[in-house]
Amino acid sequence: MSQTFTSKGLYDALVQAGHIIPVGVKGVFGRGPVFEDVLDRFEQLVSRIAAPDKARKMHFPPCIDRQVLEQSLFLESFPHLGGTIFSFTGDDAGHRELNTRIAQGKPWADLQTMTDVCLTPAACYPVYPTYTGTLPNDGALVDLVGWAFRHEPSDEPTRMMAFRVREFIRLGPSDVVVPWRDLWLQRGLELLLSLGLPAKAEVAADPFFGRGGRMLAANQREQKLKFEVVVPVISHEKPTAVCSFNYHQDKFGSTFGIRTKDGKVAETACLGFGLERVVMALFRTHGMSPGAWPKSVREVLWT
């Protein structure tokens, strides 16, 4: 595939192949059957690699208790990315006014009320409150697949407002959490390389908001709290993160009252494979027809 493949070129090729389905909103689209098949097979591959760890499986809806979001201070660092759910709670007169404004093309947001739930900004967030209290001797390990929402509409197909993440979360003392993070950094890199992807690991930082955010990002890089595995999808100059590794130190342990068996504040780390991004990286690298992909790649995914 052309080395000058552009964001628009990738989007158009994915649409033409039926892999993504436009719905008229930037950063939101449907997924076609081949796209989903490749995604499912990648997930199965991750499951085979993770099976010996015997992680506890969880599943959550794509919304989260607003109090959890507020406690986590997500909006303090990323107010531009959050998605709060509002709903109509008025009476008949308010309903008539709502319908009238919609028919006239007038604003109607003020007729809705903030609810108790928000769209989940990171798949791991619902997990931490469930471990409030004392962890088992060996801590805890969770395996989940979840939808995440980030309000960053874009024409770039890899930058979605709603996407799925295969996430693993480790909770416990630092001498357990950090080696686990490092183990999966190597695992994740080797997994993606086995699929013929030109992947590499690099130190990264989150998109913190505002002037203070630049200091937070610099600190995150300096302490190497975040790593990403990146693959050229849109360009070689700015490769796309398809896998992310975050060491939170005791942030979530302190916030949600999670302690180790010896009474200390627990530390946490998580890793997440961006499932749609991995699939797009495969299409970008090997072409839009999986039947024509290299035999070595097909043998890994179609086993």
PAZAPA-4460 file (N, C-alpha, C; in steps of 0.05 Angstrom, whole numbers, plus 32768, in hexadecimal, padded with zeros to 4 digits):
% residues 303
    n_x    n_y    n_z   ca_x   ca_y   ca_z    c_x    c_y    c_z   seq   type   mol
   8011   7FE8   8000   8000   8000   8000   8012   8019   8000     1      M     A
   8008   802E   7FF4   8018   8046   7FF0   8023   8051   800B     2      S     A
   803C   805A   800B   8048   8065   8023   803D   8081   8028     3      Q     A
   802F   808D   8015   8024   80A8   8019   8006   80A7   801E     4      T     A
   7FFD   8091   8028   7FE1   808D   802E   7FD8   80A3   8042     5      F     A
   7FC4   80B2   803A   7FBB   80C8   804B   7FA3   80C1   805C     6      T     A
   7F9C   80D3   806E   7F85   80CE   807F   7F6C   80CB   806E     7      S     A
   7F68   80DD   805A   7F51   80DB   8049   7F52   80C2   8038     8      K     A
   7F6A   80BB   802E   7F6D   80A3   801E   7F66   808A   802D     9      G     A
   7F6E   8089   8046   7F67   8072   8057   7F49   8070   805C    10      L     A
   7F3D   8087   8062   7F21   8088   8067   7F11   807F   804E    11      Y     A
   7F18   808A   8037   7F0B   8083   801E   7F0E   8065   8017    12      D     A
   7F26   805B   801C   7F2B   803F   8015   7F1B   802C   8028    13      A     A
   7F19   8033   8041   7F0A   8023   8054   7EEC   8024   804D    14      L     A
   7EE2   803B   8045   7EC6   803E   803E   7EC1   802E   8024    15      V     A
   7ED2   8031   8010   7ECE   8023   7FF7   7ECE   8005   7FFA    16      Q     A
   7EDF   7FFB   800D   7EE0   7FDE   8012   7EC9   7FD4   8023    17      A     A
   7EB9   7FE6   802E   7EA3   7FDF   803F   7EAB   7FD9   805C    18      G     A
   7EC4   7FE1   8063   7ECE   7FDB   807E   7EC3   7FEF   8092    19      H     A
   7EBE   8008   808A   7EB1   801B   809C   7E9A   8028   808D    20      I     A
   7E86   8030   809C   7E6C   803A   8091   7E67   8056   809B    21      I     A
   7E69   806A   808A   7E64   8086   8093   7E48   808A   809E    22      P     A
   7E46   809B   80B2   7E2B   80A1   80BE   7E26   80BF   80BE    23      V     A
   7E39   80CF   80B4   7E35   80EC   80B2   7E40   80FC   80C8    24      G     A
   7E4E   80F0   80DB   7E5A   80FF   80F1   7E78   80F9   80F2    25      V     A
   7E88   810D   80F5   7EA5   8108   80F6   7EAC   80F7   810E    26      K     A
   7EBD   80E3   810A   7EC6   80D2   8120   7EB3   80BD   8128    27      G     A
   7E9D   80B9   8119   7E8A   80A4   811F   7E83   8096   8105    28      V     A
   7E85   807B   8105   7E7D   806C   80ED   7E77   804F   80F5    29      F     A
   7E69   8042   80E3   7E63   8025   80E8   7E7B   8014   80DF    30      G     A
   7E7A   7FFB   80E6   7E8F   7FE8   80DE   7E82   7FD2   80CE    31      R     A
   7E90   7FCA   80B8   7E86   7FB5   80A6   7E8D   7F9A   80B0    32      G     A
   7E83   7F85   80A3   7E87   7F69   80AC   7EA4   7F60   80AC    33      P     A
   7EB4   7F68   8097   7ED0   7F60   8096   7EE0   7F6E   80AC    34      V     A
   7EDA   7F87   80B0   7EE7   7F96   80C6   7EE2   7F88   80E0    35      F     A
   7EC9   7F81   80E6   7EC3   7F74   80FF   7ECF   7F58   8102    36      E     A
   7ED1   7F4A   80EB   7EDE   7F30   80EC   7EFB   7F32   80F4    37      D     A
   7F09   7F45   80E8   7F26   7F49   80EE   7F28   7F51   810B    38      V     A
   7F17   7F63   8115   7F18   7F6D   8130   7F13   7F55   8143    39      L     A
   7F00   7F44   813D   7EFA   7F2D   814F   7F12   7F1A   8150    40      D     A
   7F1F   7F16   8139   7F36   7F04   8138   7F4E   7F0F   8147    41      R     A
   7F51   7F29   8146   7F67   7F35   8156   7F61   7F32   8174    42      F     A
   7F48   7F37   817B   7F41   7F33   8197   7F46   7F17   81A1    43      E     A
   7F40   7F03   8190   7F45   7EE7   8197   7F62   7EE2   819B    44      Q     A
   7F73   7EEF   818B   7F90   7EED   818D   7F99   7EF8   81A8    45      L     A
   7F8F   7F0F   81AF   7F96   7F1B   81C9   7F8D   7F08   81E0    46      V     A
   7F76   7EFC   81DD   7F6C   7EEA   81F2   7F7E   7ED2   81F5    47      S     A
   7F88   7EC7   81DF   7F9A   7EB0   81E1   7FB4   7EB7   81F0    48      R     A
   7FBE   7ECF   81EA   7FD7   7ED8   81F7   7FD3   7EDD   8215    49      I     A
   7FBB   7EE8   821B   7FB6   7EF0   8237   7FAB   7ED9   8248    50      A     A
   7FA3   7EC3   823C   7F96   7EAD   824A   7FA5   7EA4   8263    51      A     A
   7FC0   7EA0   8262   7FCE   7E96   827A   7FCC   7EA9   8292    52      P     A
   7FC6   7EC2   828E   7FC5   7ED6   82A4   7FAC   7ED2   82B5    53      D     A
   7F97   7EC5   82A9   7F7E   7EBF   82B8   7F72   7ED9   82C4    54      K     A
   7F70   7EED   82B4   7F64   7F06   82BD   7F46   7F03   82C1    55      A     A
   7F3B   7F13   82D2   7F1E   7F14   82D7   7F11   7F24   82C1    56      R     A
   7EFE   7F17   82B3   7EF0   7F25   829D   7ED9   7F36   82A8    57      K     A
   7ED7   7F4E   829D   7EC2   7F60   82A3   7EB7   7F6C   828A    58      M     A
   7E9F   7F76   828B   7E93   7F85   8274   7E81   7F9B   827F    59      H     A
   7E84   7FB3   8274   7E75   7FCA   827D   7E67   7FD7   8265    60      F     A
   7E51   7FE5   8269   7E44   7FF4   8254   7E55   800C   824C    61      P     A
   7E4F   801A   8236   7E5F   8031   822D   7E59   804A   823C    62      P     A
   7E4D   8048   8254   7E48   8060   8264   7E51   805A   8281    63      C     A
   7E56   8070   828F   7E62   806D   82AA   7E54   8080   82BD    64      I     A
   7E54   8079   82D6   7E49   808A   82EB   7E58   80A5   82EB    65      D     A
   7E49   80BB   82E9   7E55   80D5   82E7   7E67   80DB   82FF    66      R     A
   7E5F   80D1   8317   7E70   80D5   832F   7E8B   80C8   832C    67      Q     A
   7E8C   80B1   831F   7EA6   80A4   831A   7EB8   80B5   8308    68      V     A
   7EAB   80C1   82F4   7EBB   80D2   82E2   7EC5   80EB   82F1    69      L     A
   7EB4   80F6   8302   7EBC   810E   8311   7ED2   8107   8325    70      E     A
   7ECF   80F0   8332   7EE3   80E7   8346   7EFE   80E3   8339    71      Q     A
   7EFE   80D8   8321   7F17   80D1   8313   7F26   80E9   8309    72      S     A
   7F19   8101   830A   7F24   811A   8301   7F2A   811A   82E3    73      L     A
   7F1C   810A   82D4   7F1F   8109   82B7   7F1A   8125   82AB    74      F     A
   7F05   8132   82B5   7EFE   814C   82A9   7F12   8162   82B1    75      L     A
   7F21   815D   82C6   7F36   8171   82CD   7F4D   8170   82B9    76      E     A
   7F52   8158   82AE   7F68   8156   829B   7F5F   8156   827E    77      S     A
   7F46   814C   8279   7F3D   8149   825D   7F20   8153   825A    78      F     A
   7F1B   816C   8261   7EFF   8176   825E   7EF5   8176   8242    79      P     A
   7F08   8178   822F   7F01   817A   8212   7EFA   815F   8206    80      H     A
   7EFF   8149   8215   7EFA   812E   820A   7EE2   8120   8215    81      L     A
   7ED7   812A   822C   7EC1   811C   8239   7EA7   811E   822B    82      G     A
   7E95   810C   8231   7E7A   810C   8225   7E66   8107   823B    83      G     A
   7E57   811D   8243   7E43   811A   8258   7E28   8115   824B    84      T     A
   7E18   8104   8257   7DFE   80FC   824B   7DE8   810E   8257    85      I     A
   7DD9   811B   8246   7DC3   812B   824E   7DA9   811E   8243    86      F     A
   7D93   8123   8251   7D79   8118   8248   7D62   812B   824F    87      S     A
   7D4C   8128   8241   7D35   8138   8246   7D26   812E   825F    88      F     A
   7D21   813F   8272   7D13   8138   828A   7CFB   814A   8290    89      T     A
   7CF2   8158   827C   7CDC   816C   827F   7CC0   8160   827E    90      G     A
   7CAD   8173   827E   7C90   816B   827D   7C86   816E   8261    91      D     A
   7C6B   816B   825D   7C5F   816D   8243   7C64   8187   8235    92      D     A
   7C63   819D   8244   7C68   81B7   8238   7C85   81B9   822E    93      A     A
   7C97   81AE   823E   7CB3   81AE   8236   7CB8   819D   821E    94      G     A
   7CA9   8187   821C   7CAB   8175   8204   7CA1   8184   81EB    95      H     A
   7C8B   8192   81EE   7C81   81A1   81D7   7C96   81B6   81CE    96      R     A
   7CA2   81C4   81E1   7CB6   81D8   81DB   7CCE   81CB   81CD    97      E     A
   7CD6   81B3   81D7   7CEC   81A4   81CB   7CE6   819E   81AE    98      L     A
   7CCF   8193   81A9   7CC7   818C   818D   7CC6   81A5   817B    99      N     A
   7CBC   81BB   8186   7CB9   81D3   8176   7CD5   81DE   816E   100      T     A
   7CE7   81DE   8181   7D02   81E8   817B   7D10   81D6   8167   101      R     A
   7D0D   81BC   816A   7D1A   81AA   8157   7D0F   81AE   813B   102      I     A
   7CF5   81B1   8139   7CE8   81B6   811F   7CF1   81D0   8112   103      A     A
   7CF6   81E4   8123   7CFF   81FE   8119   7D1D   8201   8117   104      Q     A
   7D2B   81EC   811D   7D48   81EC   811B   7D56   81FE   8130   105      G     A
   7D49   8201   8147   7D53   8212   815D   7D62   8201   8172   106      K     A
   7D74   820D   8181   7D82   81FE   8196   7D6E   81F4   81AB   107      P     A
   7D73   81DC   81B6   7D62   81D0   81CA   7D71   81C3   81E1   108      W     A
   7D8B   81C8   81E2   7D9C   81BB   81F7   7D93   81C3   8213   109      A     A
   7D89   81DC   8217   7D81   81E5   8231   7D69   81D7   823C   110      D     A
   7D5B   81C7   822B   7D44   81B8   8234   7D4B   819C   823E   111      L     A
   7D65   8196   823E   7D6E   817D   8249   7D7D   8180   8263   112      Q     A
   7D7F   816A   8272   7D8B   816B   828C   7DA2   8157   828E   113      T     A
   7DB8   815E   829B   7DCE   814C   829F   7DC4   8133   82AE   114      M     A
   7DCC   811B   82A5   7DC4   8102   82B2   7DDB   80F9   82C5   115      T     A
   7DD7   80E2   82D1   7DEB   80D7   82E3   7E00   80C7   82D5   116      D     A
   7DFF   80C5   82BB   7E13   80B5   82AC   7E21   80C6   8297   117      V     A
   7E3A   80BE   8291   7E4A   80C9   827B   7E54   80B3   8269   118      C     A
   7E5B   80BA   8251   7E68   80A7   823F   7E83   809F   824A   119      L     A
   7E8A   8086   8249   7EA3   807C   8255   7EBB   8087   8245   120      T     A
   7ECD   8096   8252   7EE4   80A1   8243   7EFB   808E   8240   121      P     A
   7EFD   807A   8252   7F12   8066   8251   7F06   804C   825C   122      A     A
   7F0C   8036   824F   7EFF   801D   8255   7F04   8014   8272   123      A     A
   7F1B   801C   827D   7F22   8013   8298   7F14   8022   82AE   124      C     A
   7F08   8039   82A9   7EFE   8049   82BF   7EE9   803B   82D0   125      Y     A
   7ED6   802C   82C5   7EC2   801F   82D6   7ECE   800A   82E9   126      P     A
   7EE6   8001   82E3   7EF2   7FEB   82F3   7EFA   7FF4   830F   127      V     A
   7F06   800B   8311   7F13   8013   832B   7F00   8014   8342   128      Y     A
   7EE8   801F   833F   7ED6   8020   8357   7ECD   8004   8360   129      P     A
   7ECE   7FF0   834F   7EC6   7FD5   8357   7EDB   7FC8   8369   130      T     A
   7EF3   7FD4   836B   7F08   7FC9   837D   7F0D   7FDA   8395   131      Y     A
   7EFB   7FEC   839C   7EFD   7FFB   83B5   7EFF   7FE8   83CC   132      T     A
   7F13   7FEC   83DD   7F18   7FDA   83F3   7F33   7FCD   83F1   133      G     A
   7F36   7FB5   83FB   7F50   7FA7   83FB   7F51   7F92   83E5   134      T     A
   7F67   7F93   83D6   7F6B   7F80   83C1   7F74   7F65   83CC   135      L     A
   7F71   7F4F   83BC   7F7D   7F36   83C4   7F9B   7F38   83C6   136      P     A
   7FA8   7F23   83D0   7FC5   7F24   83D4   7FD4   7F2A   83BB   137      N     A
   7FCC   7F1F   83A4   7FDA   7F23   838B   7FCE   7F3A   837A   138      D     A
   7FBE   7F4B   8387   7FB1   7F61   8378   7F9A   7F57   8367   139      G     A
   7F96   7F64   8351   7F80   7F5D   833F   7F88   7F63   8322   140      A     A
   7F7D   7F53   8310   7F81   7F56   82F3   7F67   7F53   82E5   141      L     A
   7F60   7F67   82D5   7F46   7F68   82C7   7F4A   7F69   82A9   142      V     A
   7F39   7F5B   829B   7F39   7F5A   827E   7F1D   7F62   8274   143      D     A
   7F1C   7F77   8263   7F02   7F7F   8259   7F04   7F8B   823D   144      L     A
   7EEE   7F8C   8230   7EEB   7F9A   8216   7ED5   7FAF   821B   145      V     A
   7EDB   7FC8   8214   7EC8   7FDD   8219   7EC9   7FF2   8204   146      G     A
   7EB3   8001   8202   7EB1   8018   81F0   7EBB   8030   81FF   147      W     A
   7ECA   8041   81F2   7ED3   805B   81FD   7ECA   8071   81EB   148      A     A
   7EC5   8089   81F8   7EBD   80A0   81E9   7ED0   80B7   81EE   149      F     A
   7ED9   80C4   81D9   7EE9   80DD   81DB   7EDE   80F1   81C7   150      R     A
   7ED6   8108   81D1   7ECB   811D   81BF   7EE1   812B   81B0   151      H     A
   7EEA   811F   819B   7EFE   812B   818A   7EF8   8124   816D   152      E     A
   7EE2   8130   8162   7EDA   812A   8147   7EF0   8130   8133   153      P     A
   7EF4   811E   8120   7F0B   8122   810D   7F05   8113   80F3   154      S     A
   7F11   811D   80DD   7F0F   810F   80C4   7F22   80F7   80C3   155      D     A
   7F34   80F6   80D5   7F48   80E0   80D6   7F3A   80C6   80E0   156      E     A
   7F39   80B1   80D0   7F2A   8099   80D8   7F34   808C   80F1   157      P     A
   7F4D   808F   80F8   7F57   8082   8111   7F50   8091   812A   158      T     A
   7F45   80AA   8127   7F3E   80BA   813E   7F20   80BA   8140   159      R     A
   7F16   80A6   814E   7EF9   80A1   8151   7EEE   80AD   816B   160      M     A
   7ED5   80B6   816A   7EC9   80BF   8183   7EBE   80A7   8194   161      M     A
   7EB8   8091   8187   7EAF   8079   8195   7EBF   8061   818A   162      A     A
   7ECD   8053   819C   7EDE   803E   8193   7EE0   8028   81A9   163      F     A
   7EEA   8011   81A2   7EEC   7FFB   81B5   7F09   7FF6   81BD   164      R     A
   7F0D   7FEE   81D6   7F27   7FE9   81E1   7F27   7FCE   81EF   165      V     A
   7F3B   7FBE   81E9   7F3F   7FA5   81F9   7F53   7FAD   820F   166      R     A
   7F49   7FAC   8227   7F59   7FB8   823D   7F5F   7FA3   8253   167      E     A
   7F77   7FA6   825E   7F7F   7F97   8275   7F87   7FAA   828B   168      F     A
   7F7E   7FA5   82A3   7F83   7FB8   82BA   7F90   7FA8   82D1   169      I     A
   7FA7   7FB1   82DB   7FB5   7FA4   82F1   7FB4   7FB6   8309   170      R     A
   7FAC   7FAB   8320   7FAB   7FBA   8339   7FBB   7FAB   834E   171      L     A
   7FCB   7FBA   835E   7FDB   7FAD   8372   7FF2   7FBE   837A   172      G     A
   8006   7FB3   8387   801E   7FC2   838F   802F   7FC8   8376   173      P     A
   8040   7FDC   8378   8050   7FE5   8361   8062   7FCF   8356   174      S     A
   806C   7FBE   8368   807F   7FA9   835F   8071   7F93   8350   175      D     A
   8056   7F94   834F   8046   7F82   833F   803C   7F90   8326   176      V     A
   8033   7FA9   8329   8027   7FB8   8313   803B   7FC0   82FE   177      V     A
   8052   7FCA   8306   8065   7FD4   82F2   8071   7FBD   82E1   178      V     A
   807A   7FA7   82EC   8083   7F90   82DB   806D   7F86   82C9   179      P     A
   8055   7F86   82D2   803E   7F7D   82C1   803C   7F90   82A9   180      W     A
   803D   7FAA   82AE   803C   7FBD   8298   8052   7FB9   8284   181      R     A
   806A   7FB4   828E   8081   7FB0   827C   807F   7F96   826D   182      D     A
   8074   7F81   8279   8070   7F68   826C   805D   7F6B   8254   183      L     A
   8047   7F7A   8259   8033   7F7D   8244   803D   7F90   822E   184      W     A
   804E   7FA3   8235   805A   7FB4   8220   8069   7FA3   820C   185      L     A
   8078   7F8F   8216   8086   7F7E   8204   8073   7F6B   81F5   186      Q     A
   8060   7F60   8203   804C   7F4F   81F7   803D   7F5D   81E0   187      R     A
   8034   7F75   81E6   8025   7F84   81D3   8035   7F8A   81BA   188      G     A
   804E   7F92   81BE   805F   7F97   81A7   8064   7F7E   8196   189      L     A
   8069   7F68   81A3   806E   7F4F   8195   8055   7F46   8186   190      E     A
   803E   7F49   8193   8025   7F41   8186   8020   7F51   816C   191      L     A
   8024   7F6B   816D   801F   7F7B   8155   8034   7F76   813F   192      L     A
   804D   7F71   8148   8062   7F6A   8134   805C   7F4F   8127   193      L     A
   804F   7F3D   8136   8048   7F23   812A   8034   7F25   8114   194      S     A
   8025   7F3B   8114   8011   7F40   80FF   801D   7F50   80E8   195      L     A
   8037   7F52   80E7   8044   7F60   80D0   8041   7F7E   80D2   196      G     A
   803A   7F89   80E9   8038   7FA6   80EC   8052   7FB2   80F4   197      L     A
   805B   7FC8   80E8   8074   7FD5   80EF   8071   7FE5   8109   198      P     A
   806D   7FD7   811F   8067   7FE3   8138   8080   7FE9   8148   199      A     A
   807E   7FFE   8158   8094   8005   816A   8088   8012   8183   200      K     A
   8096   800F   819A   808D   801B   81B3   809B   8036   81B8   201      A     A
   808C   8048   81C4   8098   8062   81CA   808A   806E   81E3   202      E     A
   8099   807F   81F1   808E   808D   8208   807A   80A2   81FD   203      V     A
   8064   80A5   820C   804E   80B6   8202   8043   80C6   8219   204      A     A
   802F   80D7   8212   8021   80E8   8226   8004   80EB   821E   205      A     A
   7FF3   80EF   8231   7FD7   80F3   822B   7FD2   8110   8222   206      D     A
   7FBB   8115   8214   7FB5   8130   820B   7FA8   8141   8221   207      P     A
   7FB7   8147   8236   7FAD   8158   824C   7FA5   8173   8241   208      F     A
   7F91   817F   824E   7F86   8199   8245   7F96   81B1   8251   209      F     A
   7F99   81C5   8240   7FA2   81DF   8249   7FC0   81E1   824F   210      G     A
   7FC8   81F8   825A   7FE4   81FE   8260   7FEF   81EA   8275   211      R     A
   7FDF   81E5   8289   7FE7   81D2   829E   7FEA   81B6   8293   212      G     A
   7FDB   81B0   827E   7FDC   8196   8272   7FF7   8190   8265   213      G     A
   8004   81A5   825B   801F   81A1   824F   8033   8198   8265   214      R     A
   8030   81A3   827D   8042   819A   8293   803C   817D   829B   215      M     A
   8022   8176   829C   801B   815B   82A3   8025   8147   828E   216      L     A
   8023   814F   8275   802D   813D   825F   804B   813A   8261   217      A     A
   8059   8150   8266   8076   814E   8269   807E   813C   8280   218      A     A
   8070   813F   8296   8076   812E   82AE   8070   8111   82A8   219      N     A
   805B   810C   8299   8053   80F0   8292   8069   80E4   8280   220      Q     A
   8073   80F3   826D   8089   80E9   825C   80A3   80E5   826D   221      R     A
   80A9   80F8   827E   80C2   80F6   828D   80C2   80DD   829F   222      E     A
   80AB   80D7   82AB   80AA   80C0   82BD   80A4   80A6   82AE   223      Q     A
   809F   80A8   8294   8099   8091   8283   8081   8082   828E   224      K     A
   806C   8091   8293   8053   8085   829E   8041   807B   8287   225      L     A
   8046   8083   826F   8036   807B   8258   8047   8073   8241   226      K     A
   8041   805B   8236   804E   8052   821D   8038   804C   8209   227      F     A
   803F   804F   81F0   802D   8047   81DA   803D   8036   81C6   228      E     A
   802E   8023   81BA   8039   8015   81A3   802C   8022   818A   229      V     A
   803D   802C   8178   8032   803B   8161   8039   802D   8147   230      V     A
   8027   8032   8134   802A   8026   8119   8023   803C   8105   231      V     A
   8032   803F   80EF   802B   8052   80DA   8010   804A   80CD   232      P     A
   7FFC   805A   80D1   7FE2   8056   80C5   7FDA   806D   80B3   233      V     A
   7FDD   8085   80BD   7FD8   809D   80AD   7FF2   80A7   80A0   234      I     A
   8008   80A5   80AF   8022   80AE   80A4   8038   80A0   80B4   235      S     A
   8050   80A1   80A9   8068   8097   80B7   8072   80AC   80CB   236      H     A
   806E   80C5   80C4   8078   80DB   80D6   8069   80DB   80F0   237      E     A
   804F   80D6   80F0   803E   80D5   8108   802F   80BB   810A   238      K     A
   803D   80A6   8113   8030   808C   8115   8019   808C   8129   239      P     A
   8007   807A   8126   7FEE   8079   8136   7FF2   8066   814D   240      T     A
   7FE9   806E   8165   7FEA   805D   817C   7FD4   8048   817A   241      A     A
   7FDB   802F   817B   7FC7   8019   817A   7FC6   800A   8194   242      V     A
   7FD8   8010   81A6   7FD9   8002   81C0   7FE5   8016   81D4   243      C     A
   7FD9   8018   81EC   7FE2   802B   81FF   7FE6   801E   821B   244      S     A
   7FFA   8026   8229   8001   801B   8243   8004   8032   8257   245      F     A
   7FF4   8032   826C   7FF4   8048   827F   7FF9   803E   829C   246      N     A
   800C   804A   82A9   8011   8044   82C5   8007   805C   82D5   247      Y     A
   7FF2   8058   82E5   7FE4   806D   82F3   7FF0   8073   830E   248      H     A
   8004   8064   8316   800F   8065   8332   7FF7   8061   8345   249      Q     A
   7FF4   8072   8359   7FDF   806D   836D   7FC6   807F   8369   250      D     A
   7FC4   808A   8350   7FAE   809D   834B   7F93   8090   8350   251      K     A
   7F8D   807A   8344   7F72   806E   8347   7F70   805F   8361   252      F     A
   7F86   8055   836C   7F85   8049   8386   7F7D   805D   839B   253      G     A
   7F88   8075   839A   7F81   808A   83AD   7F65   8094   83A9   254      S     A
   7F5D   8098   8390   7F43   80A3   8389   7F2D   8091   8392   255      T     A
   7F30   8077   838E   7F1A   8064   8394   7F1F   8052   83AC   256      F     A
   7F33   8059   83BC   7F37   804B   83D5   7F3E   802D   83D1   257      G     A
   7F51   8028   83BF   7F59   800D   83BA   7F74   8008   83C8   258      I     A
   7F75   7FF3   83D8   7F8E   7FEE   83E8   7F98   7FD2   83E4   259      R     A
   7FB2   7FCE   83E7   7FBE   7FB4   83E6   7FBA   7FA6   8401   260      T     A
   7FC1   7F8D   8402   7FBD   7F7D   841A   7FCB   7F88   8433   261      K     A
   7FE2   7F96   842E   7FF1   7FA1   8444   7FE7   7FBE   844C   262      D     A
   7FD1   7FC6   8440   7FC5   7FE0   8447   7FCF   7FF8   8438   263      G     A
   7FE1   7FF4   8425   7FEB   800A   8415   7FD8   8010   83FE   264      K     A
   7FDA   8029   83F4   7FC9   8031   83DD   7FD2   8020   83C4   265      V     A
   7FBF   8014   83B7   7FC6   8004   839F   7FCE   8015   8388   266      A     A
   7FDF   800A   8377   7FE5   8017   835E   7FD8   8008   8347   267      E     A
   7FD5   8016   8330   7FC7   800A   8319   7FD6   8010   82FF   268      T     A
   7FD1   7FFE   82EC   7FDB   8003   82D1   7FC7   7FF6   82BE   269      A     A
   7FC6   7FFF   82A6   7FB4   7FF3   8292   7FC2   7FF3   8277   270      C     A
   7FB9   7FE1   8266   7FC1   7FE2   824A   7FA8   7FDE   8239   271      L     A
   7FA7   7FEB   8223   7F90   7FE9   8211   7F98   7FE7   81F4   272      G     A
   7F8D   7FD3   81E6   7F90   7FD2   81C9   7F78   7FE1   81BD   273      F     A
   7F7D   7FF5   81AD   7F68   8002   819E   7F5F   7FF0   8187   274      G     A
   7F49   7FE2   818A   7F42   7FCD   8178   7F3E   7FD7   815B   275      L     A
   7F2F   7FED   8158   7F2B   7FF7   813D   7F45   8001   8131   276      E     A
   7F56   800D   8141   7F70   8017   8136   7F82   7FFF   812E   277      R     A
   7F82   7FEA   813C   7F92   7FD2   8134   7F88   7FC8   8119   278      V     A
   7F6D   7FC6   8116   7F62   7FBD   80FD   7F69   7FCF   80E6   279      V     A
   7F67   7FE9   80EB   7F6F   7FFC   80D6   7F8C   7FFA   80CF   280      M     A
   7F9D   7FF6   80E3   7FBA   7FF2   80DE   7FBF   7FDA   80CC   281      A     A
   7FAF   7FC5   80D1   7FB2   7FAD   80C0   7FAA   7FB2   80A4   282      L     A
   7F93   7FC0   80A0   7F8A   7FC7   8085   7F9F   7FDA   8078   283      F     A
   7FA9   7FED   8087   7FBC   8000   807C   7FD6   7FF2   8073   284      R     A
   7FDF   7FDE   8083   7FF8   7FD1   807D   7FF6   7FBC   8068   285      T     A
   7FE1   7FAC   8069   7FDF   7F94   8058   7FCA   7F96   8042   286      H     A
   7FBA   7FAB   8041   7FA6   7FAE   802C   7F8A   7FA9   8036   287      G     A
   7F77   7FB1   8026   7F5B   7FB0   802E   7F4E   7F94   802C   288      M     A
   7F5B   7F81   8021   7F50   7F66   801D   7F60   7F52   802F   289      S     A
   7F55   7F4A   8045   7F64   7F37   8057   7F6C   7F1D   8049   290      P     A
   7F5D   7F15   8035   7F64   7EFD   8026   7F7F   7EFF   8018   291      G     A
   7F88   7F17   8013   7FA1   7F1C   8005   7FB8   7F23   8018   292      A     A
   7FB3   7F23   8032   7FC7   7F29   8046   7FDD   7F13   8046   293      W     A
   7FF5   7F1A   804F   800A   7F06   8050   8002   7EED   8060   294      P     A
   800B   7ED6   8056   8004   7EBC   8063   800B   7EBC   8080   295      K     A
   8022   7EC8   8088   802A   7EC8   80A4   8017   7ED7   80B5   296      S     A
   800B   7EEC   80AB   7FF8   7EFC   80BA   7FDD   7EEC   80BD   297      V     A
   7FD5   7EE0   80A7   7FBC   7ED1   80A8   7FBE   7EB9   80BA   298      R     A
   7FD5   7EAD   80BC   7FD9   7E96   80CD   7FD7   7E9E   80EB   299      E     A
   7FDF   7EB7   80F1   7FDC   7EC0   810D   7FC0   7EC6   8114   300      V     A
   7FB1   7ED3   8102   7F96   7EDB   8108   7F81   7EC5   8102   301      L     A
   7F85   7EB6   80ED   7F71   7EA2   80E5   7F7B   7E86   80ED   302      W     A
   7F7D   7E81   8107   7F85   7E67   8111   7F6F   7E59   8120   303      T     A
***
